[in-house]
Every structure is written in structure tokens, then in C-alpha cells.
Amino acid sequence: MPSSRPVSPTEQLVIMHRQEALIRATQSEPGERDLERYTHYINTSVPIHMLAPYSHQQMVNIMSRLPPEREGASKHLRTLRDDLTEEVKRDYYSSLRKSIGKTVGIYSGYKKSVCPVEIPALCNIESCYSAVYV
């Protein structure tokens, strides 16, 4: 297939399935201890003050999608908004930590010295595809 030709979504999935099959054939599944160490690494080894700061504009964009808060809004609705704010921040920092953990796992020199654990494949194509298109 010429590299200048656009690839259809179906062809992209075929290519991704092939790449995943090659990866599965060359790598072993992470053990329970590997998963434990990976989880410990992403939860404790990267302090929040070392991560990119959370953008206030992200929260403004998210809150703009919600209906405006009225004067007589119930305490329950305010609590839901506060919970949403905390969840978004928690997910943001968790995603950053996972990205760092995965990056550390890619580079074998770092992997052996900093985090000697196999990074688990968190999402394969089949599960992502079925979750989106089901």
C-alpha cells in the first residue's frame, strides 16, 4: 500500500490489531506483583507539585456545559458540582501520573533503575472499540 494514500478506519483497525498481536507475541502478561508495583509507582512516586499545574480554563469549559446555577439551587446540586470539580482534578492528575509511569516503562534504562516493573496494557483495541461502539 502506498504511504501517500489515506487509510480508511477499517484499515486502521486492521493495522492496530496486527500491531497488538505482535506486541502480545513478544511480551509476557504482567504479573500481580508487576501491577502492584506499577500502581504504587503512579500513586506515590510522582508528587503533585512536580506535575503540570491544572488549568483553570479546563474547569471553566466543563462548567460552561452545565446548566447555570440558579439562586434557589439545592444543596444537593451544589454538592454534585463540587464533587464533579474534585473528580475532574483527580482524574487529571491520575492521567498525568499514568502517562509518566508508562513513559518510564518505555525506556529500559529508567525501567530498570526507577521502576523495575512491566507496564500493563491498560486498554487493547478490542475493549476500546467495543466500549465506544456498543
PyMOL commands that set and color helices and strands:
alter all, ss='L'
color gray80, all
select helices_A, chain A and resi 9-26+32-44+48-50+56-64+75-106+108-113+125-133
alter helices_A, ss='H'
color red, helices_A
deselect
rebuild
show_as cartoon
